[in-house]
């Protein structure tokens, strides 16, 4: 029946989303996804945001603009909810929302706090590990 088909489709979609730590794009932070990306030595941006934060919204627009201008980018953005994921906010030493932390694999290579200047943020997003 249609209901069974929809349940199967939802299951397949949820399995795909839960197992795909893929390069490029924006997704909600999960510990498993972060660890998978680190093991793959991936380009990662941790985006500590709050839904009520105007600076976070501006940063979100810059992130969208970055992917529009750099569709080939392998940067994966993991969004950490400042209000709901406090243990990860502490883990990343993000003392406020609107904190962007750049990783290459398991190494932090850059960080910006409350920055909205597109040029400075694009530099962070394309930063190479030393």
N, C-alpha and C positions, 0 to 999 in steps of 0.2 A: 504494500500500500504506500501511498504518498508519505504517510507519517514515518514509516520504517525507513524509507529512502532518505528523508530529511534527517533522521537521527543518525544514519550511517554517514551522510554527508558532513554533518556537524562533527562527528567523531573523527573522520578523516582530516577535516580542517584543523581541529584542535590538536591532533597528533602531529600534523605537519608544523604547526606553529610552535608546539612545545619542543620539538626536536631540531628545529632549524635555527641554529646560531649562524646566520648567513652574513656574508660580508656586504656592507652597504645598507643604508636605510635607518629608520628610527623605530625602536621598539621599547616596550616597558621593561625595566630592569628586573631580572631574576638572577639569583646567585648561580644557578646552573648555566644559564646563558652566558653570564660574565666569565665563568670558569672555562667554558668551552671555547669562547673567543680568545681568552688568554692562552690556552693550550695551543691554539692555532696561530699564535703570534700575530693576531689580528690588529688592525687599526681601530681603536675604540675611543669614543667620547662619552664620558659620564656626564649627564645633564641633570643636575640637582635643581628641581623646579618646584614651584608651588602654583596651584591653579589660580590663586588670587594675586599673583605677583606680576605687575606690569613689565618689569625688566625681563622676567622670564619669557613673557609673550614676545617682546622685541627680539630676544635671543632666538626664540623658536622661528621667527620670520627670517632671521639671518641664516639659520640652519637650513630652512627650506630653500632659500636663495642659493646657498652653497651647493646643494644637490642639483638644483636646476642648472647652475653654471658648470658643475663637475659631475655629470651623470656617470662617469667612469669611476668615481671615487669608491674605494672599498671601506670607507669609514663607516662603522656601525655606531649609532647613537643609542645609548641605553639611558632611559629616563628614570630617575630616582625621585619618587614623590617625597618632598621635604616633610610633609605632614604625616604620611602613612608608612614611610619606610625609615623610621628614626634610627634603627640599628645600622642601616647602610649609610645614612647621613653621617653618623659618628665614625663608621669604618673609613669613609673617605675624607674625614676631617673637614667636612663642609660646614663651616660655622654659620652659613646663611644660605638661603635659596639663591638662585641665579649663579651657582658655581658650576663651571665647566672644567672637567679634568680630562686631559688627553693621555691615553695609554697606547703603547706599542707592546702587545702581549701583556706581560705582567709588570712592566716598568712604566711608572708615571713619567711623562716627558714634558708636561706643561699644564698650566692651570690659569684660568681667568675667573675673576669674581666680579659680578655686576657689570661686565663689559658688554657694550652693545655696538661698538664700532665694527662695521663689516670687515674692513681690511685687517684689523687686529685679530678678529675671530677667524677669518679665512686662514690667516697665518698659523693660528693654533690648530685648525682642522687639518692643515697639510704638513704640519711639523714632522720632521723625521727624527728618529731616535739617534742620539750621538753615540 
